[in-house]
Amino acid sequence: MMKKWITGILVMLSVLYVAGCTRDADTAYTYYQVLKADGLNRTYQLNLPANYYTDETKRPLLIVLHGAGGKASQAARDYGFQSVADTAGFITVYPEGVQSNGPLALRTWNAGGCCHEATMNRIPDVNFIRLLITYLVDNWRVDARRIYIAGMSNGGMMAYRLACELSDKIAAAAVVSGTDYTAGCAPVRTVPLIHFHSALDTKVPPAGGTGLGGYYFPPVMDGLQKWVAYNHCNPAGEISDEAGYKRTVWKNQEDTAAIVYYLTSDGGHSWPGGRLPHARADQPSRALNATALIWAFFRDRHLP
């Protein structure tokens, strides 16, 4: 029987530098750091925009969560947020899930019903992200009213959980190829949401069913309907068919698009418009660019 992680009642927060600062051709600064939370050494990669040190302005923060088996450097490379961040001036952080004890040492997130050892061992990932936000706000000139979260696959499932349980901190959320496992959650405020999926995804089928790892994945639309209620949206979504994808928008009482769902007809279990992570991965959709659309959805949204 797999050993359970023991979560302490008292949480000690400390940050240690594992690797120094590097500067690439785009003048972006990258730090790889460790944060101690609930007795665990939690790792993440912090990317600063090219103009971070030019003034004392507080910056928006985008938290990006890798999929099962991914890691910070892979997410930073494949999803393409750095060029957008350099132009828009936001900070990007790529937290990492706890590695398994298996031979592949896969990193996963405890999204509630998935995935793998993170869920089985009840890893306190929500608290890790809460502490990470606190540290970044206190030390890296983050605008606490403009914190966003995006995730791929298992990371997208975790993004749903964080949007629900940390709704007082998250201004908006984005999910790619994930689904919602939250149950009994009561957000304290509305959290605008954008979701991307491929109709051809067999690993996390958008219609629900058994997929990657033998898990049952709830239908994407079931989760979106929960968020329609959470965000006090008109339940009648506005549907438009475009070249290569269908777009559904649910508007709130202010007639603002509070939830947007893109379902592409190409691609697979992949980041639309992103890079191919490895040769056997599903081809990304070329019907749209999720990275650009996510930031366009996020940029003018903030906490009250």
Secondary structure, DSSP 8 states (H G I E B T S, - for coil): --------SS---EEEEEEEEEE-TT--EEEEEEEEETTEEEEEEEEE-TTGGGS---EEEEEEE--TT--HHHHHHHH-HHHHHHHHT-EEEEE--EE-SSTT--EE---SS--HHHHHTT--HHHHHHHHHHHHHHHS-EEEEEEEEEEETHHHHHHHHHHHHTTTT-SEEEEES------S---SS---EEEEEETT-SSS-TT-EE-GGG-EE--HHHHHHHHHHHTT--SS-EEEEETTEEEEEEE-TTS-EEEEEEEESS--SS-TTS--SSTTS----SS--HHHHHHHHHTT----
